[in-house]
Amino acid sequence: MAQTTFDISGMHCASCVGRVERALLAMPGVVTAHVNLALDEAVVEGLPDSAAEARIASGITQAGYPARIKVAGAGRAEKTAQKQAEIATLGRMTLIAAMLTLPVFLVEMGGHALPSIHHWIAGTIGQTNSWLIQAVLITVVMVWPGRDFYLRGLPDLFKGAPDMNALVAIGTLAAWGYSMVALFAPIVLPIGTAAVYFEAAGVIVTLILLGRYLEARAKGRTGDAIAKLVGLRPTTATARRGAAWVQIAADQITIGDELQVAPGETIPADGVVVEGQSYVNESMMTGEPVPVQKGTDARIIGGTLNTTGSLILRVSHVGEASVLAQIIRMVEDAQGARLPVQELVNRITLWFVPVVMALALLTVLGWLVFGPDPALRFALVAGVSVLIVACPCAMGLATPTSIMVGTGRAAQMGVLFRKGDALQSLQLVRTIVFDKTGTLTMGHPDVTDLSYVDGAGAAKVLADVAAVEARSEHPIAKAIVAYATARDLTIPIAQDFEAVIGYGAKASVDGRFVLVGTARFMAENDVPIAALKADSDAWTAQGKTLVFVAADGKVQALLAVSDALKPTTTQALNALHDMGIKLAMITGDTQASADAIAAELPLDHVRAEALPDQKLAALKQMQGPVAFVGDGINDAPALAAADVGIAVGTGTDIAIEAADVVLMSGDLLAVVNAVQISKHTMRNIRQNLFWAFAYNSLLIPVAAGVFYPLFGVLLSPALAAGAMALSSVFVLSNALRLRWVQPATQKQEA
């Protein structure tokens, strides 16, 4: 089997996706085809054939959607530029359509609502001139901003494969055509039915354009996460060439090259340390904020940050084999997955458009065969009424208006829905998985406990250790200094400072020789620590990092450093648990640290020491639908692969870009609010869809003239347009109710 990816342009809705897939599956040699509307691409598997790729691309293009073979890793800038140009064009066309439609809408609807406006227009420019102006403005709307509806919809209609474009085209042309007849040949219409509905055509075009503009903006951001991941890798590296170190381009690095990495530089490629010692920040992989010590033979991951010492490494993996490239590929695969909502839209579109058009045709035929004289006029009125009353204006508004209002209200509650479909998925979530560091916890080390030996002066000992740690750049050292500073201590100046990588530091402070570091550091300097054994054992069991302090050969104190829980974490998780949602934690941190956190929270499942691919595998084993909450670069694949990815807003940009939902404040209470707003919004959408379909469907028999033989009632196109407008007003009004949804959980006052 051969697999090829194609870039496709011109797809707008689920009908387009279905049409491209059907065209692909009809081609010889194609076995499977998966079209992704969000990424504008198709992944095709088929029999190996050197000419197949060009033939498939040509076949897609002939189906009406220009296609070309996608080159992996290439053309990102070009595609981004094309997306931005498309967004700008749609925005401009929407604005033009709105400006041209607004005066028509105000004049026509204002005349219906306030008779004085109608009389004023009749007494000034006259009704005929008013209709002529409306005809000109709306004709411009249809042939300029709305031209794609007709250029795409009408050919598809003639091919026997109508989509939403076709229904928009037929509905607006029916309203426009009937209005033109009423304006220029009113004699052919039944007495009293001559009216114009130009505003209906203009409003439909404008609102559908607005929906497509909002959709294009959302789709335009789908590649940002990939672009930022690619940007992690530096563009240059310092490589050994003979006896000299020279600057080379990163893409010239090969396996076996020796690279030099200075403090503060990003590691250019995966490799193994051959010389030097340093601390490397691997939070992009493990999520753990404390840098990891690296010495000879230690594995180094490209894209991580060298913090303290200088390193020389030998390259072991480049290109697609690197860890960073694998993360990028996982994010791409997860973002390319098919969403359930696409199948729903496919089914709706498959039946709605043909049924409406068939009913309109049956209505015309019915009046021609059974209608009274003049049957042709009655048939024309009834047929147009059916098309107008069933026009997809309300259907087009039903989902996007609820999403717009719901996501706006969610933002006020600290939740940003980057993708509207997350609203559908989140309400169904039965398990929420949390990363630990930076998500459940603060994301940086803090001093949590402090114990002194008898006779040690508490303030003096803390000032001494802060004096030593003030000379260090290590995150734990900074946490100790911050702890001492918060207690308004006067910190002396340390002399003869020396850092011992992997152990601690030593210095002279006010004439005393002070040691700060691990138990092993104390043992190597013959400092007994038995006096602090009880606290040491207890805090070690809790997964905390221990820092011993000694002065002049005698142990003085023990500090415990840990990444503490956020203030609202426990409250948020309790609220989610009360909602019947199962909670899990998957972290790259140690098992001891994970167990210590789990002891404080209502977690149903805990997994520690998990790398990005392991997080991904663990997610797939969960009973879905599953949401994942994380903040680090290492969380990006899991965020993209989960049914709903929720990123903490205080985390990395890449995690945020890969997620469906962002907690802007980093407060986990926003997860509770996100679930709540999802439930409210989806209930609202279901109400809107019911109204858009059921209300209009109930009026179709009236528009078709079913009640004319019994009651003499025939719905005119004017009333049909009014019913359509009423349906849209109801949908909009119902969606606006979401503005008053209250937060499910308020932050408790301290």
N, C-alpha and C positions, 0 to 999 in steps of 0.2 A: 504494500500500500504506500502511496505517496501523498503527503499532506502539503497543501499550498494555501497561503493566506492572500486574499485579494482586498485591496482598498476599493470601496464603492462609494459613489456620490449620487445624490438625488433621492435618497430614501427619506420619507417623511413620517410614515406611520406603519402600523403592524401589517396592513395590507401590502405595503411595499416589501416588507420582509418575507411575507408568504409568497409573493409573486417571484422574488429573486430565488427563493429556495425551490419553488416548483420548476423554475427555468433551469436551475442547476441540476436537480435530480432527473430531469428529462434528457440531460446530455449523456452521450455514450461514455462509459468508463467511470462516471461519478457514482460513488457508493454512498457517501454521506455528505451533507451540506449543513452548516450551522451559520446563520446570518445574525450578526449582532448590530442592532440599530444604534446603540450608544456609541460604539466604536466605529461605525460605518465600515464594517469589514465582514468578509465571509471566509470561513475555514472549510476547505473542501478536501475530502479524502477520496482517492480513486486509484485506478490501476496506473502503474508507472507508464508514462508516455511522454516522450520528449516534446511532442507538439501539443499535448493536452492543455498546458497552462495558457498558451496563447489562444487556443480554441475556446477555453472556458471564459477567459476575459472578454473575448469577442462576443460570446453568447450572452453574457450578462449585459454588455453594452447594447446589443441588439434588442434586449428586453426593455430597454429604456433607462438603464442605470449605468452610466459610464464606469468602467472598472479597469484596474490594472494590478499587476502582481505586486504584492507588498514585499519590500526588501527589509529583512530584520535589522532593526537598529538604525535604519536610514530614513531620511525624509521627515523627521519629527518637526523640525523647524518649518519646513514647507507646509506640512499638514496643519500646524498651529496657525500659520499665517492665513491659510485657506479658511479655517474655522472662524478666525477673527473677522475676516472679510465677509463671510456669510452672516455672522451675527450683526455686523454693522449694516449690511444691506437690508436684512429683515427689520432691524430697528428703524431704519430710514423709511422703508416702505410702510411699516405700521403707522408711523407718525404722519406720513402723507395721506394715507387712507383715512385716518382719524380726523385730520384737518378738513378734508374734503367732505366727509360724511357728517360731521357735527352740525354744520348749518342746515343740512337737509333734515336731519333728525329733529333739531329744535323747531324748525318751521312746521314739519308735518305732524309730529307728535304734539307740539305746542298748540297747533290748530285744533287737534282732536280734544285736547284737555281743556283748553280755554277758547270758547267760541269767539271771544273778542279778538284774539290773534288771527283767527281765520277770517273774520270780517275785515280786519285791518289790511291783511294781505290782499283780499279780494278788491278792496277799495283803493289800493295803491298800485301795485304792479299787476294785479289781476291773477286769477287762479291759473290761467293757461300759461302766462309768463313764469309764474312760480314753478309750475310743473316742468317747463322747458329748462329752467335753471337747474332744477333737481336732476333732470335727465342728463344734462351735460356733466354735472359734477360726479354723479354716480357712474356714468359711462367711463369717465376718466379713471375712477377708482377701479373699475373692473378690467380695463385694458392696460392699466399701468401697475399699481401695486398688486392687484389680484390676478394678473395674467397667468401665473403658474397654475392656478386652479383649472383654468380652461385648457392650457397647453398640455397639461398632464391628464386631467380628468376626462376630457372629451375623447381623446384617442383611446384611453383605457376602456371607456364605455363602449366605443365602437368595436373594440377587440373582444367584448363580452366579459371583461374582468373589471367591473366598476369598483372603485374604492371611495374613501372619504372625499377625495378631490372631485370625483365624479358627482357625488351627491351635492357637494357645495356648488359645483358648477351648474348642475341642473336646477337646484333650488333658487340660486341667485338669478340665473337666466330666466327662470319662470317668472319670478317677481319682476325682473327688469322688462322682460318681453311683454307681459300682461300690461305693465305700466305704459310701455311705448304704444301698445294698441289703444289703451284708454286715452292717451294723449293725442295720437295722430289719426286713429280710426275708431272713435267711440261708438260709431253707428253699428259696428258688428257685435257689440256687447249687449246683453239684456238690459232693459231700462233700469236704471238705479244701481248698476254694478260697475259703472265706469269710475274707477279710482286708481290712484298710483301707489305703488309700494316700493319706490326707489330706496327709501330709508332702510327697508328690510334687507335688500341686497347689499347696501353699503355697510350696515352694521355687521352682517354675517361675515363679509370679507375682512373687515377690520378686526373683529374678535378672533377669528381663526388665525389671522396673521400674528396677532398678539400672542396667542398660544404657541405658535411655532417659534416666535422670537424667544420666548422664555425657555422653550425646550432646547433651542440651539445654544443658548447661554449655558445651560446645565451640561449639555454634551461637550461643549468646548473646554470644560475643565477636567474631563475624565483623564487626560494624559498628563496632568500636572504632577501627580505622584511619581510617575515614571521618570519625568524630566528631572525632578529633584533627586531621585535616587541615582540617576546617571551623573548628576552634578556632584555627588559625594566624592567621586574619584578625582584626584588632582590631575591636572593636564600635563604636568611635568614631573620628572623624578631625577634624583641624583644617582647615576649608575657608574660602576667601576668599568673603565675601559683601559685595559692594560694596567699601568701603574697610576693612572690619574682618575679622579672623579669628575664626571662631566654631566651637564644637564641634557636630558633627552626627553622627547615627547612620551607621554604615558603609553600611547598605542605602539611604541617601539619596544616596550618591555617584553622580554621573552623568558621562558622557563630556564632557570639556572643563573640568571643575572643576579649580581650582588648590588643591592641598593642601600644608600645611606639615608637615614631619616633623623633629622634634627629635632630637638624639643619643640613642641608646638605644631609640628607638621602632621599632615594626614598620611597614613600608610598608603603608598601607591598601589600595592598589589599583595595578594596572599603570599606568605612565605614562612621561613623558619629563621630565627635569630642565630647568627653565627658569631656575633661579637657585640658586647655592650649590655647594659642593664637599664631598665626604665620602667615606668608605670604607663600602661596603655588604657585609655578610656574605651571600653568595649560596650558601652551602653547601647549602641546601635544593634548589637547582637543579643546581649543577655538582659538588657534593661537595668542592670545593676549599676548604680551611680559611682561606686568606689572603683577607681582605676585598678587594674590587675598588674601585678609585678611580672615582668618579662625578662628572662635571662637567656643564656645560651641554650639552643635547641627548642626554645618555646615557639609555639605556633602563633603567627601574626595574621590578622585578617585585614585585607584591603578595605579602606574606607574608615577604619578606626583611627583614633587620635593619639599620637605619642605625646605624653605630657611633660616628662622630666628629663630623662637622660637621652643620650644619642645611641642609635641602634644601627647595626648593619645586618641586613637580612638577605637570604637567598630565596629567590622567587620560586614558588612551587606550582601556582595555578595562575593562568591569565585568561582573559576573554570570557567566554561563556561558562568556563569551568570554575570561575571565581565565586566566592560566597555571595558577593554583592550582586553579581549577574544572576545567580540563582534566585535571590530575593526579588530582583526585578522581574524575572520570568514568572515567579509565583504570583506577584501582584497583577501582571498582565493576564495570566490565566484566570485569576479570580474575577477580575473586572470584565472579562469576556464571557462569563457564564450567563446563560439565559435566565431571565427573571420570570417568575410565575405570572406577573401582571401582563407580560407580553402575550401570553397564551389567552388570557381573558379578553384582551383587546382584539386579538385575532378572531376569536369566536364571535364577539359582538359585531365586528366589522363584516365578517363573512356573511351574516344573515341580515343585518339591519339594512344595508344599502340595497341589495337586490329586492328585498321584501317591499320596501317603500316604493321603489320604482315600479315593481310589478303591480302593487295596489293602485298607483296612479294610472297605469295603463289600463287596468281592469275597470277603473272608474270611468275613464273616457269611453271605453268600448261599451260598458253597461248603459251609459246615457245615450250613446249613438243607437243602440239596439232597442232599448226599452223607454227612453226618455220622450217626453212630449215635445211638440214643436215650440221653438226651434231647438232641436236636439243638439246640434253642433255647438251652439252658444252655451247651453247648459253643460255639455261635456267639457268645454274649454274652462268654464268657471270651476266646475267640480274638480277637474284634473289638476289645475293650478293650485286650488285650495289644498288638496291632499299634499302636493309637494311642499307648499309653504308651511302648512301646519306641522309636517313631519321633518322640516328642515333641521339639520343637526346643530343649530345654534346653542340650544340648551344642553345638548349632549356634549358639545365642545366645551361648555362652561362648567359642567357638573363636577369634573374632577379637578381641573386646574384652579378654580376659584377656591374650593375647599383647601387645597394644598397651599395656595398662596396665603390665605387667611390663617390657616392652622399653623403653618411654619412661621408666619409673622408673630403670632401669639406665643409660639414656642420660644422664639428668640427673646421675647420679653421675659420669659421664664428661665433663661439661661441655656436654651437648647437651640442648636442650629442644624436644621435638616438640609444637608447639602444635596440630597437626591430625594425627589418626591416619593419614589417607590418605597423608601424606607418607612414611610408612614403606614403603608399597607403591611409590610413585613413585621414591624415592631409590635403591633397589637397582637400578633399570633405567637410571639416568642414565649417559649416555655422554659428555657434555660438561658441564663446570662453568665458569661464567663468573664472574669476580671484578671487583668495583669496585676502584679503587686506593686512594683516600684513606680512611683509617680502617679499611680492610679488609685489604689487603695491607701497608699502611703504618701508622705510629703514629697518623696523623690530625692531627698538629700539627707545625709547623716546628721543626727542630733545627739547630744549627750542626754541620756535618759536616766542614768543612775550614777551615784557617786558615793564611795565608801572610804572612810579614813581608818587607819590603825590608831590605837589608843596613844594619846600623847602628841599626835601630829596636829599642828595648827591648821585648821581647815582653810582659812583665807590665804595663809602664806603658801600652803602647798598648791592651791589652785592658781595663785598668781605665778608661782614658779613654773608649773607645767605650761601655763599660757605663754610665759616668756620664751620657753623653748619652742613651742609650737608656732609662735608668731613668725619664726624664721623659716617655716616650712610652707610649701604650697599644696600639701596633701589635703584632700577634702576633710578627712577626719581631724587633721590639725586645725583647719579653719573652723570646724564645728566646736572644738574645745575652746578656741580663742573667743568665739562668739558667746559661748556659755559663760566664760569668765567676764567678758565685757558687759554682759547683761546684768551682772551682779555688782557693777560699778567698782570693780577692783582696780587698783593701780598696778599695772603690769610693768615689771622692771625690764631692763635690757639684758639679754643673754649674750655671753661672750664665748668664743671658741666653739661655735656651733658646728656640729657634724651630723649629717643624716646618714643612717645605715639602712640602705634599701632592703626592704623585707623584714626589718626588725623594729626600727624606731629612730630616735634621735637622742643626742646628748649635748650638753652645754654647761657652761659655768654661769650661775645666777647668784649674784650677791655673795660671792665667795663659796657657794655650795656647788658640788658636782651633781647635776641633775640628769637622771636617765628617764626617758619616756618611751614606752613601747610594749612589745609583746612579752608573754611569759618566757619565751625562749630567749629573748634579749636579756631579761633579768637573770636567767640561769647562766648565760654566757659571761655575765659580769658578777657572778657569785652573789646575787641578791636573793635571799630567801623570801618566798611570798606565801608561806603557809598561813600567815595571819589573815589572809584574805581569801582562803580556799573556799569557804562556804558561799560567799557572794560570787566568787569566780565560777563555781560549779553551777549555781542557780542561773546566772546570767548567760552562761554558755549554752545551757539547756534551752534558753529562750531565743537562741540564735543571734545574740548580740555580740558585737565586736568589743574585745576587752583591751584597755589601755592601762598598763601599770605605771606608777610613778615612784621613783626612788631618789633619795638624796643622801649623798655621802655613804653609799653602800647599804642603806636601810630602806626597805619598802615603806612608802608613806600613804599611798592611796590607790584606789582602783576606780576607773571610769568605765561605764558601759555606753557604747555608741550604737545607735540603731536608727533605722529609717522608720519614724513613728507614723501611726495611722493619722489620716486627715481627721479634723474635728467632727465632720458629719458622716464619716464612712459607716460607722456602726448604725446610726439612725437610718441612713439610706438603705442599707442592706436588710435591716429589720423590716422596713416598709415594703421592700420588694418581696421578701419572704412571705409577708402577710398577704400579698396579692396572689400567692400560690405559685410563684416563679422559683425554680430551682437555681441555686447559686454555686458557682465553681470558681476556683482560682488556678491559673496556670502561669508560672513564673520561671524565669531563668535563674533566679536566686537559689541559694542552698536549701536543702530540705529542712534544716534546723530553723532557718529564718521563716520559711513558709509555714512550718508547724506552729511557730510562735504567733504569727499573725492569725492563723486559722483558729487558734484557741480563743481569740477575742471576737470572732465573727461567726454568724450563722451560715457557714459554708457547708454544702452537701458533698463537695468533691475538691480535692487539692492535688495539683501536680507541680513538682518543683524541678529545677535544673533542666528546663526545656528550651532548646534552641528553636529558631523560627520554624523550621520544617517540622519539628516535633509538636510545636503548638498547633500547626496546621493539621497534623495527623490526629491529635487529641480532639480538636474541634469536630472532625468528621465522625468521631466515635460517639459524640454527644447526640442525644435524642432531640431532633429539631422541632420547630425552628430555633436557632441559636443566635444570640447576640454576643459580641465580644467587645469588651471595653478595655482600651489600652492607650498608651501615650508615646511609646518609643518607636524608633525606626524599625527595631526588631519585631514590632507588632504589626507592621504594615501588611505583610501577607495574610495574617490572621484577620485583620480588620477588613481586608478586601474579600476574603473567602467566606466570612461569616454571613449568615442571612441578613444580619444588620451589624455593621461595624460602627462602634461608638468610640470616638477619640476624645481624650481629655484635652481641652483647649490650651492648657498650660504645657502640653507636650511638644513634640517636634512637628515642624510643618509637614513632613512627609507622612507621619501618622495621620495628621488631620486631613491631608489630601486624599489618602487611601480610604478614609472612613465615609460612611453614609451620614452619620450624625456626629456633631461636635458639641461637647459640653464647654461652652465658652468661658465659664468661670473656673472650670476644673472641679466644681462642687458636685459630688456624686448624688446629691439630692436631685440634681437635674435629670438623672437617669429615671427616677420615679416620675418626674414631670413629663419626660419624653414618652414613657409608656402610656401615661394618662392622656396626653394630647393626641397620641396615635389612635387610641380607642375612640376619643371624641371625634377626631377628624374622619376616621373611616366610617363611623356611624353616619356622619354628615354626608360623606360621599355616597353611601348607599341610599340615603334619602334623596339626594340630588339625582342619582341615576334612575331611581324609581320614578321620580317626577318627570325627568326628561323623557323617559321611554313610555311609562304608563299613561301620563297625562296626555301626551301627544297622540299616543296610540288610541286612547279612548275617543279623541276628537277626530281621528281619521274617518270613522264611519259617518260622523256628522258632516265632515268636509266632503265625503264621497256622495252625500245626498241620500243616505239610507232612510232618514226620517222625512224626506220630502213627500213621499206618497201619503204618509199618515198625518203630518202636521203642516206640510207646506214649508218646511224649514230647509233652507239651503245655505250653508255657510259660505259667505262671500270671501274672496281673497283678503278683503280688508279685515274681516273678523278673524280669518285664519292667521293673518299677520299679528293681530292683536293677541290671539291665543298663544302664538309663538313667543311674542314679547312677554306676556304674562308668565309663561313657563320660565323664561330667562330671568325675569325679575324675582320669581320665587327662588330659583336656584341661587342667585346672588344674595338675596336676603337671608336665606337659610345658611349660606356659607359665612355670612357676616356674624352670625350668632357665636361663632368660634372665638370672636374677640373677647368674649366675656367668660371663657373657661378659666377657672381658678386653679392656681398651683395645687397639686395633690399634696405636697408637703412643704411646709414653711420651715426655714432654718430656726431652730430654737435659740432663744436668747440665753446668753451665758449668765 
